Amino acid sequence: MSAIYTALCAFLARWALRAAVLGLVLLVVCVQWQVAGRYLLNDTPVWTEPVALLLVLYITALAVAVGVRDAGHLGLESFVALLPAKAQRVAEALIQLLVALFALLMASSGYEWMQLKWSEPKPILAIPEALDYLPLLIGGLLMLLFCIEHLIALWRNETVAPAGV
């Protein structure tokens, strides 16, 4: 069961990273379109800025989740490395539990805000304002899944291999 869960998490991490990279490419195109419209055509497209801001939210949420899985986030390994082996495992488990708690709060808050904002249209884009909060839900759920994976690996005295692209 653990191997299946790890394979699922690796799959989700790879696709989240690919989606974040695609979002980054779209963000660059969007900003370039805005610059070209403003300075070359003297007609700034009004939709580019809100789309760019929305893309930043999705890129960030997905990349942070992948960073949690692949241990690409900031850490204080030097302090943990000074502890005895058993205390290191306890500290690592505590860190994963705290990150999981944060992820759970992030996902639940994103869900609540989505419910509150679903009927409000976003100016200019005519899409629900709730789509600004969807990345919190997606990123939070992915982070929670990845923290559980790390806790299982810690329990089995294994390490989680980065997903790669």
URLINTA-V589846 format. One line per field, one symbol per residue. phi: phi as a letter, one per 20 degrees, with the letter a starting at -180 (. if undefined). psi: psi as a letter, one per 30 degrees, with the letter a starting at -180 (. if undefined). A space follows every 10 residues. Layout:
phi=???
psi=???
This chain:
phi=.fffffffff ffffffffff ffffffffff ffffffffee elbfffefff fffffgffgf fffffffffe leefbdffff ffefgfffff ffffffffff fgfffffffg ffffffdfee ffgmelcfff ffdgffffff ffffgfffgf fffffelcde fgfmd
psi=eeeeeeeeee eeeeeeeeee eeeeeeeeee eeeeeeeefe fhikkffeee eeeeeeeeee eeeeeeeeeg hglklhfeee fflleeeeee eeeeeeeeee eeeeeeeeee eeeeeegefk kkkefhlkff fffeeeeeee eeeeeeeeee eeeeeghllk kkea.
